[in-house]
Amino acid sequence: MDSGSRTCAGVVETAKRPGVSVTGKKGKGKFDAMDKVLKDRPARKIFNDAWTSELLHHFCADMTGEWRLRGAQLSLKFEGPWVRCPACKSVHRPVSTIQHCLDCR
């Protein structure tokens, strides 16, 4: 993958369009990164069946089969704890129930 794009949580961010452009996979828009968070297969099925459509509806716009993140619906809180993985250098909020890096492990 070139330096103009990267994958995060099963979503590809592309620098080719003006502003922040995030599109998901064609079709349902599945959050592959949740497989690292939800190890239990039935829990992943519930998330995919019940939550994915709700999250896409609230935070994304359907762009003819690809999902585009609506930045106006999101905010980033800089205050509070952040963790940095020593292996991949990823920076994210700590998740109390997950002790491993969400990006590389």
N, C-alpha and C positions, 0 to 999 in steps of 0.2 A: 504494500500500500504506500502511495507517495506521501510526502509531507503535507500536502494540501488536504488530506482527509484522515480521519481516524475513527475507530469503532469504540463505542461506549455503550454498554448495556444493550447490545443488540441493535443499536441505532448508529447509523453512519452520519458523521458531520462532514459536510463538504464545503470548502472555501470558495467554490466556483461561483456561487450566487452571492449577491450583496447581502450584508447583514449576517445574522446567524441562521444557517440553513441546516435543518436536521431532518433526515428522512429515514423512515424505517423500512423494513422488508416489505416487499409487495404482498398483498393479501391482508391477513389479520393484524399484522404488527405484533410480533412476539418479543418479549423482553428476555432474551437468552441469558442475561446476567443474573436473573432471578434463580436460575438453576444452581448457582453457587450459594445462594442464600437459603433457598428451600430445597433441602436434600431429599425430603420425603416426597415420593412420586405423587401420592394423593393430594398433598398440599400444593404441589406445582400445578396439578390439574385444576384444583379449585381456583388458584390464582389466575391461571390462563383462561378459564371459563367465566369466572365472575368479575375479576378485577381488571384484566387487561382492557376489555371494552370500555369500562368506566374511566380508566386512566387516559386512554386514547381520546375519549369523548371530551374530557375536561381540559386536557393539556395539549392536544394535537389537532391539526386540521388535516382532513383527508384530501390529498392532492392527487387525485386519479389513481388510487391504489397504493400510494406511498403516503406515509404520515409525516407531517411537518410540525415540529415543535412550535407552539405559540408562546413566544418569549414573554408576552404581556401577562400571561397566566402564572409566571414563575418569579420567584425572588430568591436571592442568595443571602443568607445571614452570615456575615463574616465573623461576628463575635462568637465566643464559645470554643470548645475544644475541636481540634483537627488532628488527624494522625497522618504520618507519612511512612509508607512502606520502604524499608531499607533496601529491598531487592529491586523493585520496579520504579521506585520514587513517586508512586501515585499518592495523591493527597485527597483525603475525604474525611467526612465526619465519622467518628467512631460509632460502631453498632455494638451495643452492650452484649448481645447474644452471639456475636460472631467475633472470634478471636484471630482470624486469618485475614489476609488482604483479599478484598473482593475483586481486584483486578488481575492478580497474577497467580493466585493459589486456588 
